[in-house]
Amino acid sequence: MTIATGRPTTDPAAGHDTALAPLLAVTDLHFAYPDGHVALEGVSLSIGRSEKVALIGPNGAGKSTLMLHLNGIHLAQRGTVAVDGSPIDRKTVGRVRAQVGLVFQDPDDQLFSPTVYDDVAFGPLHMGVPEGEIPGRVTRALAAVGLEGFENRLPHHMSLGQRKRAALATVLSMEPSVLVLDEPSAGLDPRGRRELINLLLDLPQTMIVSTHDMRLVADIFERTVIMDDGRIVADGATAEILADRELLESHGLEQP
């Protein structure tokens, strides 16, 4: 495990070597909101292809602000964020949003159309995907989240777990290379949570997931990053980080 402030981690013993051609690279990222609140102070992070990384830390640590930089909702004030070697800026942000799919905690933030089909088709249509390709994308995305046959369902008549999976499908239909998820297990019952775990384990995309669900971290992720006070304070093998009670408690976290 590496405990540091905003420094890229290469830890072959932990099973990841992100220094070599990372798919997602954040370098010395700083960000402050208009009211003067400093949310990020020198965050650096590299994530390799197909890695699944948990992002944990107390409320107000900067996790959500970092996630909003990963697909260009926020743009770097200082430092860089790059996807597949291409920095995110005003010229590239449209393309990046197709590469990096962001799934919010509340699925109702992403489900706003009359039917599930319309919601899942929305992203590809607005990306300029030919209309003839849209049905296939919708079918594949719904199959990936276990919602085959839900095309004509009304999202507000579905369970929370189903709506969360439908929200994920709206992102998968854009065929991203990176998935960024915010608190995906929040509010789920045990069955919905187990379905989510199986789904996330099966998805092939590079993944970074912000969560307070420490059991989810233990069940899915080989690598965990801790943020606190706008900085990365630890980055390493999940088993090692979760075994360090003192480290977790010093950053407002508990062992699973």
C-alpha positions as CSV (number, residue, x, y, z in Angstrom):
1,M,0.0,0.0,0.0
2,T,1.1,3.5,-0.7
3,I,0.1,6.3,1.6
4,A,0.7,9.7,-0.1
5,T,-0.8,12.9,-1.1
6,G,-1.9,12.9,-4.7
7,R,0.8,10.7,-6.2
8,P,0.3,8.1,-8.9
9,T,0.6,4.6,-7.5
10,T,2.5,1.7,-9.1
11,D,2.3,-1.4,-6.9
12,P,3.0,-4.7,-8.8
13,A,2.6,-6.6,-5.6
14,A,-1.0,-5.3,-5.4
15,G,-1.7,-6.6,-8.9
16,H,-1.8,-3.2,-10.7
17,D,0.8,-1.3,-12.7
18,T,-1.0,1.9,-13.7
19,A,2.2,3.8,-14.6
20,L,2.2,2.1,-18.0
21,A,-0.2,3.8,-20.5
22,P,-3.1,4.4,-18.1
23,L,-6.5,4.7,-19.6
24,L,-7.4,7.4,-17.1
25,A,-4.8,9.8,-15.8
26,V,-5.3,12.6,-13.3
27,T,-2.3,14.8,-12.7
28,D,-1.9,17.5,-10.0
29,L,-5.6,18.4,-10.2
30,H,-6.8,21.4,-8.3
31,F,-10.3,22.8,-8.1
32,A,-12.2,25.4,-6.1
33,Y,-15.9,26.3,-6.3
34,P,-17.0,29.9,-6.9
35,D,-17.7,30.4,-3.2
36,G,-14.0,29.8,-2.6
37,H,-14.3,26.3,-1.2
38,V,-11.3,24.3,-2.2
39,A,-12.4,20.8,-3.2
40,L,-9.3,19.3,-4.8
41,E,-5.7,20.0,-3.9
42,G,-3.1,18.3,-6.1
43,V,-4.9,15.0,-6.9
44,S,-3.0,12.6,-9.0
45,L,-4.4,9.2,-10.0
46,S,-3.7,6.6,-12.8
47,I,-6.1,3.8,-13.6
48,G,-5.2,1.1,-16.1
49,R,-7.4,-0.7,-18.6
50,S,-10.0,-3.0,-17.1
51,E,-9.1,-2.0,-13.5
52,K,-11.9,-1.7,-11.0
53,V,-11.1,0.8,-8.3
54,A,-13.0,1.8,-5.2
55,L,-13.0,5.4,-4.2
56,I,-13.8,5.9,-0.5
57,G,-13.6,8.6,2.1
58,P,-15.8,10.8,4.4
59,N,-18.4,13.2,3.1
60,G,-16.8,16.3,1.8
61,A,-13.5,14.6,0.9
62,G,-13.7,15.6,-2.8
63,K,-14.8,12.3,-4.3
64,S,-17.8,13.7,-6.1
65,T,-15.9,16.7,-7.4
66,L,-13.2,14.4,-8.7
67,M,-15.8,12.2,-10.5
68,L,-17.3,15.2,-12.2
69,H,-13.9,16.0,-13.7
70,L,-13.6,12.5,-15.2
71,N,-16.1,13.1,-17.9
72,G,-15.8,16.9,-18.2
73,I,-18.7,18.2,-16.2
74,H,-16.0,20.1,-14.3
75,L,-12.9,21.2,-16.2
76,A,-9.5,21.4,-14.5
77,Q,-8.6,24.8,-13.2
78,R,-5.0,23.6,-12.7
79,G,-3.5,20.2,-13.6
80,T,-4.9,17.8,-16.2
81,V,-7.3,14.9,-16.6
82,A,-6.7,12.7,-19.6
83,V,-8.6,9.7,-21.1
84,D,-6.6,7.3,-23.3
85,G,-3.9,10.0,-23.5
86,S,-6.2,12.8,-24.6
87,P,-6.6,15.7,-22.1
88,I,-10.1,16.8,-21.3
89,D,-10.8,20.3,-22.4
90,R,-13.5,22.3,-24.1
91,K,-12.5,20.9,-27.5
92,T,-12.5,17.2,-26.4
93,V,-15.3,17.2,-23.8
94,G,-18.0,15.9,-26.2
95,R,-16.0,12.9,-27.2
96,V,-14.9,12.2,-23.6
97,R,-18.5,12.1,-22.4
98,A,-19.0,9.2,-24.8
99,Q,-15.9,7.4,-23.5
100,V,-16.5,8.0,-19.8
101,G,-20.0,7.1,-18.6
102,L,-21.1,8.7,-15.3
103,V,-23.8,7.0,-13.3
104,F,-25.3,9.1,-10.5
105,Q,-26.4,7.9,-7.1
106,D,-30.1,8.7,-7.8
107,P,-31.3,6.9,-11.0
108,D,-34.1,9.5,-11.4
109,D,-31.4,12.0,-12.4
110,Q,-30.9,9.9,-15.5
111,L,-34.3,8.5,-16.2
112,F,-36.6,11.2,-17.6
113,S,-38.2,9.7,-20.7
114,P,-41.6,8.0,-21.1
115,T,-40.1,4.6,-21.5
116,V,-36.9,2.7,-20.7
117,Y,-36.2,2.3,-24.4
118,D,-36.3,6.1,-24.9
119,D,-34.0,6.7,-21.9
120,V,-31.4,4.1,-23.1
121,A,-31.6,5.4,-26.7
122,F,-31.2,9.0,-25.7
123,G,-27.4,9.1,-25.4
124,P,-26.5,7.3,-28.7
125,L,-29.0,9.5,-30.6
126,H,-27.5,12.7,-29.3
127,M,-24.0,11.3,-30.0
128,G,-25.0,11.1,-33.6
129,V,-25.1,7.3,-33.8
130,P,-27.0,6.3,-37.0
131,E,-30.7,5.6,-36.2
132,G,-30.4,2.1,-37.6
133,E,-27.8,1.2,-34.9
134,I,-29.9,2.4,-32.0
135,P,-32.1,-0.7,-31.4
136,G,-29.1,-2.9,-31.3
137,R,-27.4,-0.7,-28.7
138,V,-30.5,-0.6,-26.6
139,T,-30.9,-4.3,-26.7
140,R,-27.3,-5.0,-25.8
141,A,-27.3,-2.4,-22.9
142,L,-30.5,-3.8,-21.4
143,A,-29.2,-7.4,-21.7
144,A,-25.9,-6.4,-19.9
145,V,-27.9,-5.2,-16.9
146,G,-30.5,-8.0,-16.9
147,L,-33.4,-5.9,-18.1
148,E,-34.3,-7.7,-21.3
149,G,-37.9,-7.1,-22.2
150,F,-38.1,-3.8,-20.2
151,E,-38.1,-1.6,-23.3
152,N,-41.7,-0.4,-22.9
153,R,-41.7,-0.2,-19.1
154,L,-42.3,3.2,-17.4
155,P,-39.2,3.9,-15.3
156,H,-41.3,5.4,-12.4
157,H,-43.2,2.1,-12.1
158,M,-39.9,0.1,-11.5
159,S,-38.2,-0.8,-8.3
160,L,-35.2,1.2,-7.1
161,G,-32.8,-1.7,-8.1
162,Q,-34.4,-1.9,-11.6
163,R,-34.1,1.9,-12.0
164,K,-30.5,1.8,-11.0
165,R,-29.8,-0.9,-13.6
166,A,-31.7,1.1,-16.2
167,A,-29.7,4.2,-15.4
168,L,-26.5,2.1,-15.9
169,A,-27.9,0.9,-19.3
170,T,-28.4,4.5,-20.4
171,V,-24.6,4.8,-20.1
172,L,-23.7,1.4,-21.5
173,S,-25.6,2.2,-24.7
174,M,-22.9,4.8,-25.5
175,E,-20.3,2.0,-25.3
176,P,-17.9,3.8,-22.9
177,S,-14.5,2.5,-22.1
178,V,-14.7,3.9,-18.5
179,L,-17.6,3.7,-16.0
180,V,-17.8,6.1,-13.1
181,L,-20.4,5.2,-10.5
182,D,-21.5,7.2,-7.5
183,E,-22.9,5.1,-4.5
184,P,-24.4,2.4,-6.7
185,S,-25.6,0.2,-3.8
186,A,-27.3,3.0,-1.8
187,G,-30.8,2.1,-0.8
188,L,-30.8,-1.4,-2.3
189,D,-32.2,-4.4,-0.4
190,P,-30.0,-7.5,0.0
191,R,-31.2,-9.1,-3.2
192,G,-30.7,-5.9,-5.2
193,R,-27.3,-5.5,-3.7
194,R,-26.2,-9.0,-4.7
195,E,-27.5,-8.5,-8.2
196,L,-25.5,-5.3,-8.4
197,I,-22.3,-7.0,-7.2
198,N,-22.7,-9.7,-9.9
199,L,-23.3,-7.1,-12.5
200,L,-20.3,-4.9,-11.7
201,L,-18.1,-8.0,-11.5
202,D,-19.2,-9.0,-15.0
203,L,-18.8,-5.7,-16.8
204,P,-15.5,-5.4,-18.8
205,Q,-15.1,-1.6,-18.6
206,T,-12.5,0.2,-16.5
207,M,-14.4,1.3,-13.4
208,I,-14.1,3.7,-10.6
209,V,-16.8,3.6,-7.9
210,S,-17.3,6.0,-5.1
211,T,-19.0,4.3,-2.2
212,H,-19.5,4.2,1.6
213,D,-20.5,0.5,1.3
214,M,-17.3,-1.1,2.7
215,R,-18.6,-4.6,2.1
216,L,-19.1,-3.8,-1.6
217,V,-15.5,-2.6,-1.7
218,A,-14.3,-5.9,-0.2
219,D,-16.5,-8.0,-2.5
220,I,-15.5,-6.3,-5.8
221,F,-12.4,-4.2,-5.9
222,E,-8.8,-5.3,-5.8
223,R,-7.6,-1.7,-5.5
224,T,-8.9,1.1,-3.2
225,V,-8.2,4.8,-3.1
226,I,-8.9,6.9,0.0
227,M,-9.6,10.6,-0.3
228,D,-9.9,13.1,2.5
229,D,-9.8,16.9,2.6
230,G,-9.4,17.1,-1.2
231,R,-6.4,14.8,-1.4
232,I,-5.6,11.2,-2.0
233,V,-4.2,9.9,1.3
234,A,-3.9,6.2,0.5
235,D,-3.9,4.0,-2.7
236,G,-3.3,0.3,-2.7
237,A,-4.5,-3.2,-2.4
238,T,-8.0,-3.4,-1.0
239,A,-7.2,-6.2,1.4
240,E,-4.4,-4.3,2.9
241,I,-6.3,-1.0,3.2
242,L,-9.3,-2.7,4.8
243,A,-7.1,-4.5,7.3
244,D,-5.7,-1.2,8.5
245,R,-8.3,-0.2,11.1
246,E,-6.2,2.8,12.3
247,L,-6.0,4.2,8.7
248,L,-9.7,3.8,8.1
249,E,-10.8,5.3,11.4
250,S,-8.4,8.3,10.9
251,H,-10.4,9.1,7.8
252,G,-13.9,8.5,9.1
253,L,-14.2,5.0,7.8
254,E,-15.0,1.6,9.3
255,Q,-13.9,-1.9,8.5
256,P,-16.5,-4.0,6.8
